[in-house]
Amino acid sequence: MLRLFVLLLALCITAVDAAPAFAQAETLLLAQQEPRRRTLFDLLFGDPQPPQRQPVEQPRQTAPRQRTPTANLPPPKPTVEKAEGATRLAVFGDSLAVDLAKALERLYVDDPNLIVLDQGVGSSGFVREDYFNWNAAINDEIAKDSFDLAVIIVGINDRQEMRANGQVLQPLSDTWTAAYQARITTFLNQLRAAGKPAIWIGLPPMSGSSYSTAISQISAIHRLASLSGGAEFVDVYERFLGEDGKYSAYGPDLNGQNVRIRKDDGIHFSSAGADKLAFFVSQSVRRFYREGGISIEVADPLAGTDAGAMLRPPLQGLGQIRLLEVAGAVTPLTRSPPPAVDLISAVSIPEPAASFDLEQMVKAPVGRVDAFGVGISPGRDVENPAGR
């Protein structure tokens, strides 16, 4: 009981002590609610502004993002798988060959029967065999049988001295030209002996006048070597001239639009220019390649004859690897035709005479086409051998 009394007493004391605090808080609250009395200070200087409460930031509501309409792009073209036995077109040469190989890849990307092989070597040529020997390289590629058709464009690095037979030959001199052409002929002879068709691309005009003149002379050597080596030569010089007949960095593309076709160095092709070059090359490729393979085995009507054994010059525009497709009856000039000994309408035709006698032609029998009648022709009557 004593403990309970003490506890109640303590609670009463605590309540008495807390009463003034509660009363003070209530008075302060009422004072804030009652209107404030205006003083002289307020009349002179204005009423004090009540403190403004900071607005509570509400969570920002983001509007749903609207999807921007996308253009209906065409689906990507499916990659065409190349056939296992596809024709292998190899592009040999310098940095121009690299540009051409990329353009031919774009041109034949949808053809499953043709593969383009980039065999270009930058800064190479036929002058500096110590840097890169094209004759040795083509010999290795032929031995590996790595290609079926060769396309060559080279020469932009060949306007320089050449070492041959222990001598230093000056560019485009007579000795230099002879040695340079001999190396190209050796290159083409290897392709010809292996039965590999070759298409040699002439060089385009260049921006520098003196350099362009030298490159034109080198391209002329390529033309002569191609003719003697049995290669197809494609002249593209005039295709890349401007309207004034001079070098131009701009020109019509395959769609006829005037675009930049050469790079800033005035030597190499832009992508549009390389595509244009590839189009002209494809016209010559069509003479060998027929959508399903290489076509160089052409029936030779002269096979088995004396003319077939003779060395025939190459057909301009077709290359020596392609033989004559159409030929009539061929008679060697050293062989004399057998003379006619009877009428054309005769049923039985005797065997031709082994040798030809001029006197038999003079004594043509009556009725033969060269017996013109009495008094006009020395023909004789077969029934009256003594003549008339």
Order of alpha helices (4+ residues) and beta strands (2+ residues): alpha-alpha-beta-alpha-beta-alpha-beta-beta-beta-alpha-beta-alpha-beta-beta-beta-alpha-alpha
